[in-house]
Amino acid sequence: MIDPDFELDRRADAGLTRQLYDRVRAAILSGTLPPGRRLPSSRALARQLGVARNTVSFAIDQLAMEGYLDTAPGRRPIVAGTTKARLVTGPAAADRRPAALKLSRWAARLRQADWPFMNEGRPRPFRPGVADPRPFPHELWARCLRRAARQASARSVAKENRPSLQAALLRHLAEHRGIKAEAHQIIVTPSAQAAIELIARLVLDAGDLAWLESPGYGGARVALESAGARLGGVPLDRSGIAIAGRSDRPRLIFVTPSHQYPTGRLMSVTRRQELLAFAAHTGTAIIEDDYDSEFHYDGRPVAALQGLDGGARVFYVGTFSKSMFADIRVGYAIVPDALVDVVERAQRHAGQIVSAPLQDALAGFVEDGHFAAHIRRMTRVYRARRDRMVAALSAEAGDRITIAPPPGGMQLLVELADDRDDQSLTRDLAAAGITARPLSRHFTGAIGGQGLFLGFAAWDEREIDAGAAILGRVMRQSRRQRRIRA
Ligand SMILES: Cc1ncc(COP(=O)(O)O)c(C=O)c1O
């Protein structure tokens, strides 16, 4: 029987049918109404509750559809039999013991990983890698989004990689980065990180060796690790990744030749040729991460590796999260022609697809010249900020740091002159309101230096001056404290 005290609340937000459904379902799940128990007929129940018979019938039908009740014409509903009831309610209460949810070894490694830097909170000076969203032409972008949304009604099912964006992007990259490819080789992903993950999984088997620059980009480190790679951190010299004389043989090499991450160094043309010759000789794949090469300040930018290689073994990766704004969540890879098919399959498999209207909006933004205009404008802004940052840091802490102004990009590295521990300094800076990343955490293998990695792009001159003053003060204070302790 239904609980005789059960009353429906006529003023409640949930309708009467919903209340009855919830009540009966809860009674079945808790065992108060056990399997095999007959309910009153819907007519009797409606009378007991003082509601229309339809109100009761709708609730009973829904419960029958979900497997809680068995119904048949002319018979009172019955709580579903053991097997069916178990399927919806789980095992009998007596042997219901909470078992711990098991996660994979990968999840355990993720919990330990020191990338991304999870504890930085909201962006503040001098968090690296952040574009300034304030000068972005949001109104023009909104127009592109509106236009793309209207086009969506005229389209049936879109291709994963929109030809309009592939064509617009290729024109831009061929002109500015010396890319040599056909439009269909561009795979559009929700981030550069997603592209790196896809490529790593396609190239590497568990246990394969992958080289990456050390110091280098932690995002690549975790992507290669999650594909099961053994990581070989390769030190840098003035020309970039120092591969000469190594006897180990990787399946994949990850590099950031335009602005090495985090040192900002430019890989020399000779080193590029050596790297490509090595890859050709050994059948190694290269991921070229060109994450912020749009912003180049001194001299002419060097063309991408991809163009030098003719597209045979270089996977070129880029992102809009630096050139536009961080939340846009669009990146891309240009992959060797012969591999387009398998990369597209992997892309669908992993669901790394960007919404078609967003791709169309971006295509319009690039095609109409707004993208190139924004980059021209931000190059001027960021160059001035880089110079301001170098000047402010030199004035505030010049005797304790060495700065190599990067030829481009959005961040710079300062090396610590004394044997200062960069992790404790970073903690002191965080307490004073400044974000800095310790260089020591960017190494794979032996730690080769202490320094601070600082972003300058997202902060205006007033913020840069104020941040540099705090940084100088914290460095002076912590040096005094170390002297007292010593
Ligand atoms: C070297 C490097 N590559 C790739 C990325 C990631 O770009 P996305 O946000 O598109 O994954 C970043 C972002 O900080 C980066 O610094």
PDBQT file of the ligand as one rigid body, heavy atoms in Angstrom, charges set to zero:
ROOT
HETATM    1  C1  LIG A 501      55.092  26.533 -25.501  1.00  0.00    +0.000 C 
HETATM    2  C2  LIG A 501      53.605  26.483 -25.489  1.00  0.00    +0.000 A 
HETATM    3  N1  LIG A 501      52.987  25.654 -26.336  1.00  0.00    +0.000 NA
HETATM    4  C3  LIG A 501      51.654  25.543 -26.349  1.00  0.00    +0.000 A 
HETATM    5  C4  LIG A 501      50.881  26.281 -25.472  1.00  0.00    +0.000 A 
HETATM    6  C5  LIG A 501      49.414  25.972 -25.349  1.00  0.00    +0.000 C 
HETATM    7  O1  LIG A 501      48.558  26.582 -26.154  1.00  0.00    +0.000 OA
HETATM    8  P1  LIG A 501      47.043  26.135 -25.970  1.00  0.00    +0.000 P 
HETATM    9  O2  LIG A 501      46.492  27.015 -24.904  1.00  0.00    +0.000 OA
HETATM   10  O3  LIG A 501      46.441  26.353 -27.296  1.00  0.00    +0.000 OA
HETATM   11  O4  LIG A 501      47.054  24.699 -25.567  1.00  0.00    +0.000 OA
HETATM   12  C6  LIG A 501      51.466  27.151 -24.574  1.00  0.00    +0.000 A 
HETATM   13  C7  LIG A 501      50.635  27.878 -23.617  1.00  0.00    +0.000 C 
HETATM   14  O5  LIG A 501      51.059  28.393 -22.618  1.00  0.00    +0.000 OA
HETATM   15  C8  LIG A 501      52.855  27.260 -24.583  1.00  0.00    +0.000 A 
HETATM   16  O6  LIG A 501      53.462  28.082 -23.730  1.00  0.00    +0.000 OA
ENDROOT
TORSDOF 0
